[in-house]
Amino acid sequence: MENFKKFNLNEKESHLICDSLNGTLMNFRDLMWKHNFISNIIESIELFGLDGKWLVNEEILVNKLKSLSEYETLALITEVEAFWGTDERRYQMFGKLSPKAKIKEMENDSN
């Protein structure tokens, strides 16, 4: 969980995010992908009580996530995927754009 500190997240917040995204494949082609990511975290808290499980303040966590840039959010999701061992093939199998591929796309667009 050391890698999550660069996103200003403590260990419990990092665990909550990983728990929330377990088994989730997001669609990074969607223009609302960052909003959907944050909504997924909020729904996991509301439906499964992950804030109580991990002893995390929902409002503080959501504000931290909202403050991240799109690039930082993609890097965070890439760390979550490394935690779960998710690789590019899983995205390709479902015809989805991975967070790593989205980062490359954004870098190409800025050049």
Secondary structure by P-SEA (a helix, b strand, c coil): ccccccccccaaaaaaaaaaaccccccccccaaaaaaaaaaaaaaaaccccccccccaaaaaaaaaaccaaaaaaaaaaaaaaacccaaaaaaaccccaaaaaaaaaaaac
